[in-house]
Amino acid sequence: MTDFPFDTVGIDADEVNALEKTYRLLKTKFNISLPGHVDSHINKFELFNNNPNASIGGSLIINAPINTCCLNFIKSHFSVSAGGRGGGSQFLNYDKYQVWAFVTLNKSFGRVLIRRKTFTDSLLEIVNHVELKIAGDEQFNNKYHVITNDKQKATEGLTHELRAVLMTINDASLIIEIVNNTLVIGNNKPIEPERIVYLADVANDIAEVV
């Protein structure tokens, strides 16, 4: 594929094929453009702190300039022991992609984590966090567990419109982290074209109400 916008160094053929299918499928549904410069500072998000080798290997802007969201293709490097003769170790090195959507918000939320009630509590920790319940919205409270370091900012940011969009999400594996004016949503699953299109749909819907 010409003009392929992803770094494929260290990526196997199956992964490249998944990237190509995803790119083609996204272009059939969204107005896709390429950013001139990517500066998402992924290291400020706790979601990526457990993988110091993570980097952005490609980005796609979704429906610009109408919305302010993009898909960042996060490339992670792995090295696993393959054993070896004589007590020596040989290592297999490879790279894999995960896709996370980034949405620019119109106000600061502080630090917020939003996940399904069934998601593993220890996945992510925010220092000095407090659990947030939205007054008068038991349906949202029953579906999501929200923790934050600034209850007032998070309450003001989680408007009725945004909560309505979040209530439509049917993929229980998606997790959201917000750091000030940037929202990140995704999961650690490998690339599947249809799932990435669904993620882009969700991010686009979020961008329309924030």
Summary of the structure (lengths in Angstrom):
residues: 210
radius of gyration: 18.4
end to end distance: 35.0
largest distance: 66.3
contacts: 593
relative contact order: 0.19
helix: 32%
strand: 30%
